[in-house]
Amino acid sequence: MELMKSKIEQAIELMNEDFRVFSTLVLKQLDLLKKIYPAKDEIRDERMHELEMNEKVLDGLEVKMREEIVRSIVLYGPRASDLRKIMAYYDMSSYLERMGDLTKNLAEYEVQLRSVSPALVRIRERLFELLAVSEKMAQNAIFAFTCEDNLLARDTIAKDNVVDEMQAGITRSLIEVPMDELGQDDLRDVVCMSGMAYNMERIADHATNIAESALFLMEGRDWKHKDGNF
C-alpha cells in the first residue's frame, strides 16, 4: 500500500508543478519573441499583446511560489535536504521572473527596428544568432534542473562565456558604425540593438544561474564563481 505523503513532500510537489508551469511559459515567451519581428504590423500587435498578458501570469506565478515556499518553511520545519530543494525553487522563481522581464524588454526593442542599412542588417542577423544561443541555454538549464542532469548543467554554464563574447562583438560592431552616415531610423536601431544585446546576455546569465542551482541541488555544493573549473 502506498504510504501517505508528508505535508512537506506535498508542498515540494506543488512547488515542482508550479516550476514546470513557470518555466514552460518563460520558454513560450522566448519562442514568441522570435515571431514578433518578421510579422506584419497587425499580427505583431497581437503577439505583443499575448506576450504582455503572459508576463502578468509570470508575475503572479512568482508571488504564488514565494508564498508557498515561506509557508512550507514556517509550518513544516523541513529537513536540510528538503530545505535545500525549497531554497532552489526560491532562486528559480527569481531567475525565471527576471527572464520574463528581459524577454518583454526585448520585444519592446524589437518592434522599433526599422533600419535597412546593410551594416545594421548584418549586425541584426548576429543579434538573432545571440538570441538563439541564449534561448538554448535557457532550455538546457531548465531541463538540467528538472531532470537533475549534471553534464547538461555544466555545459550550460560553459556556454556563458560564448554569449559574453558574442555580446561584446556586437557592441563593438555597433560602435564602429560611422554615425555620420546614419539616418534617424538607423540611430534608433543602434540604440535598440545595443539594449537587445545586453538583455540577451542577461537571459544567458540567468540560465547560468539556474544551471548552478541545479548543480547545488544535486551535489550540495555552491558552483557560483567557479571560473569554469568543474
PyMOL commands that place a pseudoatom at each C-alpha (Angstrom):
pseudoatom trace, name=CA, resn=MET, resi=1, chain=A, elem=C, hetatm=0, pos=[0.000, 0.000, 0.000]
pseudoatom trace, name=CA, resn=GLU, resi=2, chain=A, elem=C, hetatm=0, pos=[1.319, 3.441, -0.913]
pseudoatom trace, name=CA, resn=LEU, resi=3, chain=A, elem=C, hetatm=0, pos=[2.354, 5.483, 2.121]
pseudoatom trace, name=CA, resn=MET, resi=4, chain=A, elem=C, hetatm=0, pos=[0.674, 8.828, 2.642]
pseudoatom trace, name=CA, resn=LYS, resi=5, chain=A, elem=C, hetatm=0, pos=[2.985, 11.685, 1.714]
pseudoatom trace, name=CA, resn=SER, resi=6, chain=A, elem=C, hetatm=0, pos=[4.041, 14.110, 4.402]
pseudoatom trace, name=CA, resn=LYS, resi=7, chain=A, elem=C, hetatm=0, pos=[2.989, 17.755, 4.318]
pseudoatom trace, name=CA, resn=ILE, resi=8, chain=A, elem=C, hetatm=0, pos=[6.459, 18.871, 3.259]
pseudoatom trace, name=CA, resn=GLU, resi=9, chain=A, elem=C, hetatm=0, pos=[6.548, 16.284, 0.451]
pseudoatom trace, name=CA, resn=GLN, resi=10, chain=A, elem=C, hetatm=0, pos=[3.191, 17.547, -0.794]
pseudoatom trace, name=CA, resn=ALA, resi=11, chain=A, elem=C, hetatm=0, pos=[4.411, 21.139, -0.602]
pseudoatom trace, name=CA, resn=ILE, resi=12, chain=A, elem=C, hetatm=0, pos=[7.552, 20.333, -2.615]
pseudoatom trace, name=CA, resn=GLU, resi=13, chain=A, elem=C, hetatm=0, pos=[5.472, 18.525, -5.244]
pseudoatom trace, name=CA, resn=LEU, resi=14, chain=A, elem=C, hetatm=0, pos=[3.329, 21.641, -5.570]
pseudoatom trace, name=CA, resn=MET, resi=15, chain=A, elem=C, hetatm=0, pos=[6.446, 23.809, -5.975]
pseudoatom trace, name=CA, resn=ASN, resi=16, chain=A, elem=C, hetatm=0, pos=[7.726, 21.442, -8.639]
pseudoatom trace, name=CA, resn=GLU, resi=17, chain=A, elem=C, hetatm=0, pos=[4.463, 21.652, -10.555]
pseudoatom trace, name=CA, resn=ASP, resi=18, chain=A, elem=C, hetatm=0, pos=[4.494, 25.457, -10.355]
pseudoatom trace, name=CA, resn=PHE, resi=19, chain=A, elem=C, hetatm=0, pos=[8.095, 25.461, -11.557]
pseudoatom trace, name=CA, resn=ARG, resi=20, chain=A, elem=C, hetatm=0, pos=[7.128, 23.387, -14.592]
pseudoatom trace, name=CA, resn=VAL, resi=21, chain=A, elem=C, hetatm=0, pos=[4.300, 25.780, -15.467]
pseudoatom trace, name=CA, resn=PHE, resi=22, chain=A, elem=C, hetatm=0, pos=[6.539, 28.801, -14.815]
pseudoatom trace, name=CA, resn=SER, resi=23, chain=A, elem=C, hetatm=0, pos=[9.468, 27.533, -16.894]
pseudoatom trace, name=CA, resn=THR, resi=24, chain=A, elem=C, hetatm=0, pos=[7.225, 26.364, -19.753]
pseudoatom trace, name=CA, resn=LEU, resi=25, chain=A, elem=C, hetatm=0, pos=[5.673, 29.806, -20.005]
pseudoatom trace, name=CA, resn=VAL, resi=26, chain=A, elem=C, hetatm=0, pos=[9.089, 31.535, -19.963]
pseudoatom trace, name=CA, resn=LEU, resi=27, chain=A, elem=C, hetatm=0, pos=[10.237, 29.337, -22.855]
pseudoatom trace, name=CA, resn=LYS, resi=28, chain=A, elem=C, hetatm=0, pos=[6.989, 30.084, -24.673]
pseudoatom trace, name=CA, resn=GLN, resi=29, chain=A, elem=C, hetatm=0, pos=[7.736, 33.795, -24.273]
pseudoatom trace, name=CA, resn=LEU, resi=30, chain=A, elem=C, hetatm=0, pos=[11.178, 33.352, -25.812]
pseudoatom trace, name=CA, resn=ASP, resi=31, chain=A, elem=C, hetatm=0, pos=[9.680, 31.426, -28.720]
pseudoatom trace, name=CA, resn=LEU, resi=32, chain=A, elem=C, hetatm=0, pos=[7.025, 34.109, -29.176]
pseudoatom trace, name=CA, resn=LEU, resi=33, chain=A, elem=C, hetatm=0, pos=[9.732, 36.771, -29.229]
pseudoatom trace, name=CA, resn=LYS, resi=34, chain=A, elem=C, hetatm=0, pos=[11.280, 35.215, -32.353]
pseudoatom trace, name=CA, resn=LYS, resi=35, chain=A, elem=C, hetatm=0, pos=[7.938, 35.597, -34.167]
pseudoatom trace, name=CA, resn=ILE, resi=36, chain=A, elem=C, hetatm=0, pos=[7.407, 39.288, -33.462]
pseudoatom trace, name=CA, resn=TYR, resi=37, chain=A, elem=C, hetatm=0, pos=[9.982, 40.982, -35.704]
pseudoatom trace, name=CA, resn=PRO, resi=38, chain=A, elem=C, hetatm=0, pos=[9.194, 39.312, -39.067]
pseudoatom trace, name=CA, resn=ALA, resi=39, chain=A, elem=C, hetatm=0, pos=[5.421, 39.613, -38.580]
pseudoatom trace, name=CA, resn=LYS, resi=40, chain=A, elem=C, hetatm=0, pos=[3.203, 42.221, -40.226]
pseudoatom trace, name=CA, resn=ASP, resi=41, chain=A, elem=C, hetatm=0, pos=[2.032, 45.097, -38.032]
pseudoatom trace, name=CA, resn=GLU, resi=42, chain=A, elem=C, hetatm=0, pos=[-1.381, 43.660, -37.109]
pseudoatom trace, name=CA, resn=ILE, resi=43, chain=A, elem=C, hetatm=0, pos=[-0.008, 40.213, -36.262]
pseudoatom trace, name=CA, resn=ARG, resi=44, chain=A, elem=C, hetatm=0, pos=[2.923, 41.823, -34.459]
pseudoatom trace, name=CA, resn=ASP, resi=45, chain=A, elem=C, hetatm=0, pos=[0.497, 43.762, -32.248]
pseudoatom trace, name=CA, resn=GLU, resi=46, chain=A, elem=C, hetatm=0, pos=[-1.404, 40.565, -31.427]
pseudoatom trace, name=CA, resn=ARG, resi=47, chain=A, elem=C, hetatm=0, pos=[1.797, 38.781, -30.452]
pseudoatom trace, name=CA, resn=MET, resi=48, chain=A, elem=C, hetatm=0, pos=[2.952, 41.711, -28.343]
pseudoatom trace, name=CA, resn=HIS, resi=49, chain=A, elem=C, hetatm=0, pos=[-0.401, 41.660, -26.539]
pseudoatom trace, name=CA, resn=GLU, resi=50, chain=A, elem=C, hetatm=0, pos=[-0.063, 37.917, -25.919]
pseudoatom trace, name=CA, resn=LEU, resi=51, chain=A, elem=C, hetatm=0, pos=[3.458, 38.398, -24.600]
pseudoatom trace, name=CA, resn=GLU, resi=52, chain=A, elem=C, hetatm=0, pos=[2.311, 41.156, -22.235]
pseudoatom trace, name=CA, resn=MET, resi=53, chain=A, elem=C, hetatm=0, pos=[-0.570, 39.022, -20.917]
pseudoatom trace, name=CA, resn=ASN, resi=54, chain=A, elem=C, hetatm=0, pos=[1.798, 36.107, -20.324]
pseudoatom trace, name=CA, resn=GLU, resi=55, chain=A, elem=C, hetatm=0, pos=[4.134, 38.450, -18.415]
pseudoatom trace, name=CA, resn=LYS, resi=56, chain=A, elem=C, hetatm=0, pos=[1.328, 39.214, -15.958]
pseudoatom trace, name=CA, resn=VAL, resi=57, chain=A, elem=C, hetatm=0, pos=[0.831, 35.482, -15.416]
pseudoatom trace, name=CA, resn=LEU, resi=58, chain=A, elem=C, hetatm=0, pos=[4.564, 35.076, -14.768]
pseudoatom trace, name=CA, resn=ASP, resi=59, chain=A, elem=C, hetatm=0, pos=[4.452, 37.812, -12.129]
pseudoatom trace, name=CA, resn=GLY, resi=60, chain=A, elem=C, hetatm=0, pos=[1.568, 36.008, -10.415]
pseudoatom trace, name=CA, resn=LEU, resi=61, chain=A, elem=C, hetatm=0, pos=[3.390, 32.690, -10.516]
pseudoatom trace, name=CA, resn=GLU, resi=62, chain=A, elem=C, hetatm=0, pos=[6.430, 34.192, -8.814]
pseudoatom trace, name=CA, resn=VAL, resi=63, chain=A, elem=C, hetatm=0, pos=[4.263, 35.545, -5.986]
pseudoatom trace, name=CA, resn=LYS, resi=64, chain=A, elem=C, hetatm=0, pos=[2.475, 32.189, -5.636]
pseudoatom trace, name=CA, resn=MET, resi=65, chain=A, elem=C, hetatm=0, pos=[5.716, 30.205, -5.472]
pseudoatom trace, name=CA, resn=ARG, resi=66, chain=A, elem=C, hetatm=0, pos=[7.257, 32.532, -2.899]
pseudoatom trace, name=CA, resn=GLU, resi=67, chain=A, elem=C, hetatm=0, pos=[4.175, 32.328, -0.686]
pseudoatom trace, name=CA, resn=GLU, resi=68, chain=A, elem=C, hetatm=0, pos=[4.253, 28.517, -0.871]
pseudoatom trace, name=CA, resn=ILE, resi=69, chain=A, elem=C, hetatm=0, pos=[7.953, 28.476, -0.009]
pseudoatom trace, name=CA, resn=VAL, resi=70, chain=A, elem=C, hetatm=0, pos=[7.568, 30.737, 3.036]
pseudoatom trace, name=CA, resn=ARG, resi=71, chain=A, elem=C, hetatm=0, pos=[4.548, 28.749, 4.226]
pseudoatom trace, name=CA, resn=SER, resi=72, chain=A, elem=C, hetatm=0, pos=[6.353, 25.419, 3.917]
pseudoatom trace, name=CA, resn=ILE, resi=73, chain=A, elem=C, hetatm=0, pos=[9.358, 26.662, 5.913]
pseudoatom trace, name=CA, resn=VAL, resi=74, chain=A, elem=C, hetatm=0, pos=[7.240, 28.225, 8.666]
pseudoatom trace, name=CA, resn=LEU, resi=75, chain=A, elem=C, hetatm=0, pos=[4.709, 25.415, 9.027]
pseudoatom trace, name=CA, resn=TYR, resi=76, chain=A, elem=C, hetatm=0, pos=[6.586, 22.212, 8.286]
pseudoatom trace, name=CA, resn=GLY, resi=77, chain=A, elem=C, hetatm=0, pos=[10.168, 22.685, 9.534]
pseudoatom trace, name=CA, resn=PRO, resi=78, chain=A, elem=C, hetatm=0, pos=[11.836, 20.964, 6.555]
pseudoatom trace, name=CA, resn=ARG, resi=79, chain=A, elem=C, hetatm=0, pos=[14.969, 18.845, 6.973]
pseudoatom trace, name=CA, resn=ALA, resi=80, chain=A, elem=C, hetatm=0, pos=[18.263, 20.014, 5.470]
pseudoatom trace, name=CA, resn=SER, resi=81, chain=A, elem=C, hetatm=0, pos=[17.811, 18.063, 2.222]
pseudoatom trace, name=CA, resn=ASP, resi=82, chain=A, elem=C, hetatm=0, pos=[14.259, 19.345, 1.764]
pseudoatom trace, name=CA, resn=LEU, resi=83, chain=A, elem=C, hetatm=0, pos=[15.285, 22.876, 2.703]
pseudoatom trace, name=CA, resn=ARG, resi=84, chain=A, elem=C, hetatm=0, pos=[17.988, 22.834, 0.008]
pseudoatom trace, name=CA, resn=LYS, resi=85, chain=A, elem=C, hetatm=0, pos=[15.388, 21.889, -2.576]
pseudoatom trace, name=CA, resn=ILE, resi=86, chain=A, elem=C, hetatm=0, pos=[12.957, 24.527, -1.314]
pseudoatom trace, name=CA, resn=MET, resi=87, chain=A, elem=C, hetatm=0, pos=[15.598, 27.250, -1.494]
pseudoatom trace, name=CA, resn=ALA, resi=88, chain=A, elem=C, hetatm=0, pos=[16.492, 26.108, -5.016]
pseudoatom trace, name=CA, resn=TYR, resi=89, chain=A, elem=C, hetatm=0, pos=[12.858, 26.699, -6.013]
pseudoatom trace, name=CA, resn=TYR, resi=90, chain=A, elem=C, hetatm=0, pos=[13.034, 30.105, -4.318]
pseudoatom trace, name=CA, resn=ASP, resi=91, chain=A, elem=C, hetatm=0, pos=[16.003, 31.026, -6.512]
pseudoatom trace, name=CA, resn=MET, resi=92, chain=A, elem=C, hetatm=0, pos=[14.274, 29.604, -9.596]
pseudoatom trace, name=CA, resn=SER, resi=93, chain=A, elem=C, hetatm=0, pos=[11.240, 31.826, -9.124]
pseudoatom trace, name=CA, resn=SER, resi=94, chain=A, elem=C, hetatm=0, pos=[13.510, 34.898, -9.196]
pseudoatom trace, name=CA, resn=TYR, resi=95, chain=A, elem=C, hetatm=0, pos=[15.558, 33.784, -12.206]
pseudoatom trace, name=CA, resn=LEU, resi=96, chain=A, elem=C, hetatm=0, pos=[12.505, 32.848, -14.256]
pseudoatom trace, name=CA, resn=GLU, resi=97, chain=A, elem=C, hetatm=0, pos=[10.658, 36.058, -13.434]
pseudoatom trace, name=CA, resn=ARG, resi=98, chain=A, elem=C, hetatm=0, pos=[13.689, 38.118, -14.464]
pseudoatom trace, name=CA, resn=MET, resi=99, chain=A, elem=C, hetatm=0, pos=[13.994, 36.165, -17.703]
pseudoatom trace, name=CA, resn=GLY, resi=100, chain=A, elem=C, hetatm=0, pos=[10.364, 37.022, -18.374]
pseudoatom trace, name=CA, resn=ASP, resi=101, chain=A, elem=C, hetatm=0, pos=[11.048, 40.721, -17.751]
pseudoatom trace, name=CA, resn=LEU, resi=102, chain=A, elem=C, hetatm=0, pos=[14.061, 40.647, -20.064]
pseudoatom trace, name=CA, resn=THR, resi=103, chain=A, elem=C, hetatm=0, pos=[12.043, 38.959, -22.803]
pseudoatom trace, name=CA, resn=LYS, resi=104, chain=A, elem=C, hetatm=0, pos=[9.416, 41.704, -22.562]
pseudoatom trace, name=CA, resn=ASN, resi=105, chain=A, elem=C, hetatm=0, pos=[12.192, 44.308, -22.818]
pseudoatom trace, name=CA, resn=LEU, resi=106, chain=A, elem=C, hetatm=0, pos=[13.483, 42.586, -25.941]
pseudoatom trace, name=CA, resn=ALA, resi=107, chain=A, elem=C, hetatm=0, pos=[10.047, 42.612, -27.537]
pseudoatom trace, name=CA, resn=GLU, resi=108, chain=A, elem=C, hetatm=0, pos=[9.683, 46.347, -26.867]
pseudoatom trace, name=CA, resn=TYR, resi=109, chain=A, elem=C, hetatm=0, pos=[13.042, 46.972, -28.539]
pseudoatom trace, name=CA, resn=GLU, resi=110, chain=A, elem=C, hetatm=0, pos=[12.276, 44.589, -31.374]
pseudoatom trace, name=CA, resn=VAL, resi=111, chain=A, elem=C, hetatm=0, pos=[9.100, 46.315, -32.569]
pseudoatom trace, name=CA, resn=GLN, resi=112, chain=A, elem=C, hetatm=0, pos=[11.108, 49.533, -33.075]
pseudoatom trace, name=CA, resn=LEU, resi=113, chain=A, elem=C, hetatm=0, pos=[13.620, 48.045, -35.540]
pseudoatom trace, name=CA, resn=ARG, resi=114, chain=A, elem=C, hetatm=0, pos=[13.232, 49.751, -38.927]
pseudoatom trace, name=CA, resn=SER, resi=115, chain=A, elem=C, hetatm=0, pos=[16.680, 50.344, -40.446]
pseudoatom trace, name=CA, resn=VAL, resi=116, chain=A, elem=C, hetatm=0, pos=[17.558, 48.893, -43.867]
pseudoatom trace, name=CA, resn=SER, resi=117, chain=A, elem=C, hetatm=0, pos=[21.200, 49.951, -43.648]
pseudoatom trace, name=CA, resn=PRO, resi=118, chain=A, elem=C, hetatm=0, pos=[23.284, 46.947, -44.845]
pseudoatom trace, name=CA, resn=ALA, resi=119, chain=A, elem=C, hetatm=0, pos=[25.705, 47.316, -41.920]
pseudoatom trace, name=CA, resn=LEU, resi=120, chain=A, elem=C, hetatm=0, pos=[22.917, 47.296, -39.363]
pseudoatom trace, name=CA, resn=VAL, resi=121, chain=A, elem=C, hetatm=0, pos=[21.058, 44.464, -41.092]
pseudoatom trace, name=CA, resn=ARG, resi=122, chain=A, elem=C, hetatm=0, pos=[24.187, 42.310, -40.781]
pseudoatom trace, name=CA, resn=ILE, resi=123, chain=A, elem=C, hetatm=0, pos=[24.515, 43.183, -37.089]
pseudoatom trace, name=CA, resn=ARG, resi=124, chain=A, elem=C, hetatm=0, pos=[20.829, 42.435, -36.620]
pseudoatom trace, name=CA, resn=GLU, resi=125, chain=A, elem=C, hetatm=0, pos=[21.383, 38.939, -38.012]
pseudoatom trace, name=CA, resn=ARG, resi=126, chain=A, elem=C, hetatm=0, pos=[24.162, 38.384, -35.463]
pseudoatom trace, name=CA, resn=LEU, resi=127, chain=A, elem=C, hetatm=0, pos=[21.826, 39.649, -32.772]
pseudoatom trace, name=CA, resn=PHE, resi=128, chain=A, elem=C, hetatm=0, pos=[19.261, 36.961, -33.531]
pseudoatom trace, name=CA, resn=GLU, resi=129, chain=A, elem=C, hetatm=0, pos=[22.042, 34.372, -33.510]
pseudoatom trace, name=CA, resn=LEU, resi=130, chain=A, elem=C, hetatm=0, pos=[22.801, 35.560, -29.969]
pseudoatom trace, name=CA, resn=LEU, resi=131, chain=A, elem=C, hetatm=0, pos=[19.121, 35.195, -29.077]
pseudoatom trace, name=CA, resn=ALA, resi=132, chain=A, elem=C, hetatm=0, pos=[19.144, 31.604, -30.347]
pseudoatom trace, name=CA, resn=VAL, resi=133, chain=A, elem=C, hetatm=0, pos=[22.129, 30.730, -28.136]
pseudoatom trace, name=CA, resn=SER, resi=134, chain=A, elem=C, hetatm=0, pos=[20.587, 32.418, -25.080]
pseudoatom trace, name=CA, resn=GLU, resi=135, chain=A, elem=C, hetatm=0, pos=[17.271, 30.646, -25.653]
pseudoatom trace, name=CA, resn=LYS, resi=136, chain=A, elem=C, hetatm=0, pos=[19.032, 27.281, -25.967]
pseudoatom trace, name=CA, resn=MET, resi=137, chain=A, elem=C, hetatm=0, pos=[20.887, 27.926, -22.721]
pseudoatom trace, name=CA, resn=ALA, resi=138, chain=A, elem=C, hetatm=0, pos=[17.569, 28.656, -21.007]
pseudoatom trace, name=CA, resn=GLN, resi=139, chain=A, elem=C, hetatm=0, pos=[16.042, 25.436, -22.359]
pseudoatom trace, name=CA, resn=ASN, resi=140, chain=A, elem=C, hetatm=0, pos=[19.037, 23.338, -21.296]
pseudoatom trace, name=CA, resn=ALA, resi=141, chain=A, elem=C, hetatm=0, pos=[19.270, 24.924, -17.849]
pseudoatom trace, name=CA, resn=ILE, resi=142, chain=A, elem=C, hetatm=0, pos=[15.603, 24.260, -17.133]
pseudoatom trace, name=CA, resn=PHE, resi=143, chain=A, elem=C, hetatm=0, pos=[15.931, 20.687, -18.401]
pseudoatom trace, name=CA, resn=ALA, resi=144, chain=A, elem=C, hetatm=0, pos=[19.066, 20.153, -16.293]
pseudoatom trace, name=CA, resn=PHE, resi=145, chain=A, elem=C, hetatm=0, pos=[17.254, 21.386, -13.193]
pseudoatom trace, name=CA, resn=THR, resi=146, chain=A, elem=C, hetatm=0, pos=[14.088, 19.380, -13.849]
pseudoatom trace, name=CA, resn=CYS, resi=147, chain=A, elem=C, hetatm=0, pos=[15.865, 16.135, -14.785]
pseudoatom trace, name=CA, resn=GLU, resi=148, chain=A, elem=C, hetatm=0, pos=[18.882, 16.575, -12.485]
pseudoatom trace, name=CA, resn=ASP, resi=149, chain=A, elem=C, hetatm=0, pos=[21.339, 16.323, -15.368]
pseudoatom trace, name=CA, resn=ASN, resi=150, chain=A, elem=C, hetatm=0, pos=[24.831, 17.275, -14.110]
pseudoatom trace, name=CA, resn=LEU, resi=151, chain=A, elem=C, hetatm=0, pos=[26.511, 17.210, -17.512]
pseudoatom trace, name=CA, resn=LEU, resi=152, chain=A, elem=C, hetatm=0, pos=[23.911, 19.429, -19.159]
pseudoatom trace, name=CA, resn=ALA, resi=153, chain=A, elem=C, hetatm=0, pos=[24.110, 21.887, -16.271]
pseudoatom trace, name=CA, resn=ARG, resi=154, chain=A, elem=C, hetatm=0, pos=[27.900, 22.121, -16.669]
pseudoatom trace, name=CA, resn=ASP, resi=155, chain=A, elem=C, hetatm=0, pos=[27.607, 22.508, -20.440]
pseudoatom trace, name=CA, resn=THR, resi=156, chain=A, elem=C, hetatm=0, pos=[25.126, 25.359, -19.951]
pseudoatom trace, name=CA, resn=ILE, resi=157, chain=A, elem=C, hetatm=0, pos=[27.476, 27.160, -17.569]
pseudoatom trace, name=CA, resn=ALA, resi=158, chain=A, elem=C, hetatm=0, pos=[30.361, 26.766, -20.033]
pseudoatom trace, name=CA, resn=LYS, resi=159, chain=A, elem=C, hetatm=0, pos=[28.287, 28.439, -22.775]
pseudoatom trace, name=CA, resn=ASP, resi=160, chain=A, elem=C, hetatm=0, pos=[28.060, 31.654, -20.749]
pseudoatom trace, name=CA, resn=ASN, resi=161, chain=A, elem=C, hetatm=0, pos=[31.494, 32.757, -21.980]
pseudoatom trace, name=CA, resn=VAL, resi=162, chain=A, elem=C, hetatm=0, pos=[30.375, 32.227, -25.579]
pseudoatom trace, name=CA, resn=VAL, resi=163, chain=A, elem=C, hetatm=0, pos=[27.429, 34.567, -25.060]
pseudoatom trace, name=CA, resn=ASP, resi=164, chain=A, elem=C, hetatm=0, pos=[29.649, 37.172, -23.391]
pseudoatom trace, name=CA, resn=GLU, resi=165, chain=A, elem=C, hetatm=0, pos=[31.956, 37.149, -26.419]
pseudoatom trace, name=CA, resn=MET, resi=166, chain=A, elem=C, hetatm=0, pos=[29.037, 37.392, -28.849]
pseudoatom trace, name=CA, resn=GLN, resi=167, chain=A, elem=C, hetatm=0, pos=[27.570, 40.354, -26.995]
pseudoatom trace, name=CA, resn=ALA, resi=168, chain=A, elem=C, hetatm=0, pos=[30.934, 42.108, -26.830]
pseudoatom trace, name=CA, resn=GLY, resi=169, chain=A, elem=C, hetatm=0, pos=[31.419, 41.572, -30.580]
pseudoatom trace, name=CA, resn=ILE, resi=170, chain=A, elem=C, hetatm=0, pos=[28.001, 43.040, -31.398]
pseudoatom trace, name=CA, resn=THR, resi=171, chain=A, elem=C, hetatm=0, pos=[28.645, 46.033, -29.147]
pseudoatom trace, name=CA, resn=ARG, resi=172, chain=A, elem=C, hetatm=0, pos=[31.994, 46.689, -30.858]
pseudoatom trace, name=CA, resn=SER, resi=173, chain=A, elem=C, hetatm=0, pos=[30.385, 46.466, -34.288]
pseudoatom trace, name=CA, resn=LEU, resi=174, chain=A, elem=C, hetatm=0, pos=[27.690, 48.966, -33.309]
pseudoatom trace, name=CA, resn=ILE, resi=175, chain=A, elem=C, hetatm=0, pos=[30.304, 51.392, -32.005]
pseudoatom trace, name=CA, resn=GLU, resi=176, chain=A, elem=C, hetatm=0, pos=[32.290, 51.080, -35.236]
pseudoatom trace, name=CA, resn=VAL, resi=177, chain=A, elem=C, hetatm=0, pos=[29.340, 52.001, -37.488]
pseudoatom trace, name=CA, resn=PRO, resi=178, chain=A, elem=C, hetatm=0, pos=[30.028, 55.571, -38.827]
pseudoatom trace, name=CA, resn=MET, resi=179, chain=A, elem=C, hetatm=0, pos=[27.336, 57.647, -37.122]
pseudoatom trace, name=CA, resn=ASP, resi=180, chain=A, elem=C, hetatm=0, pos=[27.540, 60.474, -39.667]
pseudoatom trace, name=CA, resn=GLU, resi=181, chain=A, elem=C, hetatm=0, pos=[26.287, 58.053, -42.340]
pseudoatom trace, name=CA, resn=LEU, resi=182, chain=A, elem=C, hetatm=0, pos=[23.175, 57.049, -40.386]
pseudoatom trace, name=CA, resn=GLY, resi=183, chain=A, elem=C, hetatm=0, pos=[19.673, 58.477, -40.520]
pseudoatom trace, name=CA, resn=GLN, resi=184, chain=A, elem=C, hetatm=0, pos=[17.135, 58.748, -37.696]
pseudoatom trace, name=CA, resn=ASP, resi=185, chain=A, elem=C, hetatm=0, pos=[15.842, 55.182, -38.147]
pseudoatom trace, name=CA, resn=ASP, resi=186, chain=A, elem=C, hetatm=0, pos=[19.410, 53.896, -38.192]
pseudoatom trace, name=CA, resn=LEU, resi=187, chain=A, elem=C, hetatm=0, pos=[20.336, 55.677, -34.959]
pseudoatom trace, name=CA, resn=ARG, resi=188, chain=A, elem=C, hetatm=0, pos=[17.243, 54.336, -33.240]
pseudoatom trace, name=CA, resn=ASP, resi=189, chain=A, elem=C, hetatm=0, pos=[18.154, 50.824, -34.342]
pseudoatom trace, name=CA, resn=VAL, resi=190, chain=A, elem=C, hetatm=0, pos=[21.684, 51.210, -32.974]
pseudoatom trace, name=CA, resn=VAL, resi=191, chain=A, elem=C, hetatm=0, pos=[20.276, 52.113, -29.548]
pseudoatom trace, name=CA, resn=CYS, resi=192, chain=A, elem=C, hetatm=0, pos=[17.684, 49.312, -29.682]
pseudoatom trace, name=CA, resn=MET, resi=193, chain=A, elem=C, hetatm=0, pos=[20.175, 46.652, -30.766]
pseudoatom trace, name=CA, resn=SER, resi=194, chain=A, elem=C, hetatm=0, pos=[22.620, 47.654, -28.055]
pseudoatom trace, name=CA, resn=GLY, resi=195, chain=A, elem=C, hetatm=0, pos=[19.851, 47.218, -25.490]
pseudoatom trace, name=CA, resn=MET, resi=196, chain=A, elem=C, hetatm=0, pos=[18.785, 43.924, -27.041]
pseudoatom trace, name=CA, resn=ALA, resi=197, chain=A, elem=C, hetatm=0, pos=[22.317, 42.508, -26.892]
pseudoatom trace, name=CA, resn=TYR, resi=198, chain=A, elem=C, hetatm=0, pos=[22.514, 43.424, -23.204]
pseudoatom trace, name=CA, resn=ASN, resi=199, chain=A, elem=C, hetatm=0, pos=[19.143, 41.839, -22.398]
pseudoatom trace, name=CA, resn=MET, resi=200, chain=A, elem=C, hetatm=0, pos=[20.029, 38.650, -24.290]
pseudoatom trace, name=CA, resn=GLU, resi=201, chain=A, elem=C, hetatm=0, pos=[23.277, 38.381, -22.356]
pseudoatom trace, name=CA, resn=ARG, resi=202, chain=A, elem=C, hetatm=0, pos=[21.329, 38.791, -19.109]
pseudoatom trace, name=CA, resn=ILE, resi=203, chain=A, elem=C, hetatm=0, pos=[18.966, 35.951, -20.109]
pseudoatom trace, name=CA, resn=ALA, resi=204, chain=A, elem=C, hetatm=0, pos=[22.022, 33.751, -20.595]
pseudoatom trace, name=CA, resn=ASP, resi=205, chain=A, elem=C, hetatm=0, pos=[23.287, 34.840, -17.165]
pseudoatom trace, name=CA, resn=HIS, resi=206, chain=A, elem=C, hetatm=0, pos=[20.049, 33.729, -15.532]
pseudoatom trace, name=CA, resn=ALA, resi=207, chain=A, elem=C, hetatm=0, pos=[20.189, 30.449, -17.448]
pseudoatom trace, name=CA, resn=THR, resi=208, chain=A, elem=C, hetatm=0, pos=[23.658, 30.011, -15.949]
pseudoatom trace, name=CA, resn=ASN, resi=209, chain=A, elem=C, hetatm=0, pos=[22.233, 30.759, -12.504]
pseudoatom trace, name=CA, resn=ILE, resi=210, chain=A, elem=C, hetatm=0, pos=[19.591, 28.066, -12.990]
pseudoatom trace, name=CA, resn=ALA, resi=211, chain=A, elem=C, hetatm=0, pos=[22.254, 25.549, -14.052]
pseudoatom trace, name=CA, resn=GLU, resi=212, chain=A, elem=C, hetatm=0, pos=[24.346, 26.439, -10.988]
pseudoatom trace, name=CA, resn=SER, resi=213, chain=A, elem=C, hetatm=0, pos=[21.301, 25.953, -8.761]
pseudoatom trace, name=CA, resn=ALA, resi=214, chain=A, elem=C, hetatm=0, pos=[20.725, 22.576, -10.414]
pseudoatom trace, name=CA, resn=LEU, resi=215, chain=A, elem=C, hetatm=0, pos=[24.266, 21.526, -9.510]
pseudoatom trace, name=CA, resn=PHE, resi=216, chain=A, elem=C, hetatm=0, pos=[23.799, 22.810, -5.957]
pseudoatom trace, name=CA, resn=LEU, resi=217, chain=A, elem=C, hetatm=0, pos=[20.602, 20.789, -5.631]
pseudoatom trace, name=CA, resn=MET, resi=218, chain=A, elem=C, hetatm=0, pos=[22.238, 17.626, -6.966]
pseudoatom trace, name=CA, resn=GLU, resi=219, chain=A, elem=C, hetatm=0, pos=[25.630, 17.892, -5.273]
pseudoatom trace, name=CA, resn=GLY, resi=220, chain=A, elem=C, hetatm=0, pos=[25.132, 20.197, -2.299]
pseudoatom trace, name=CA, resn=ARG, resi=221, chain=A, elem=C, hetatm=0, pos=[27.985, 22.481, -3.347]
pseudoatom trace, name=CA, resn=ASP, resi=222, chain=A, elem=C, hetatm=0, pos=[27.856, 26.111, -4.414]
pseudoatom trace, name=CA, resn=TRP, resi=223, chain=A, elem=C, hetatm=0, pos=[29.050, 26.317, -8.032]
pseudoatom trace, name=CA, resn=LYS, resi=224, chain=A, elem=C, hetatm=0, pos=[28.896, 30.093, -8.332]
pseudoatom trace, name=CA, resn=HIS, resi=225, chain=A, elem=C, hetatm=0, pos=[32.144, 31.910, -9.098]
pseudoatom trace, name=CA, resn=LYS, resi=226, chain=A, elem=C, hetatm=0, pos=[33.977, 28.688, -10.061]
pseudoatom trace, name=CA, resn=ASP, resi=227, chain=A, elem=C, hetatm=0, pos=[35.549, 30.305, -13.149]
pseudoatom trace, name=CA, resn=GLY, resi=228, chain=A, elem=C, hetatm=0, pos=[34.553, 27.359, -15.319]
pseudoatom trace, name=CA, resn=ASN, resi=229, chain=A, elem=C, hetatm=0, pos=[36.518, 24.820, -13.282]
pseudoatom trace, name=CA, resn=PHE, resi=230, chain=A, elem=C, hetatm=0, pos=[34.273, 21.798, -12.869]
for i in range(1, 230): cmd.bond("trace and resi %d" % i, "trace and resi %d" % (i + 1))
show_as sticks, trace
zoom trace
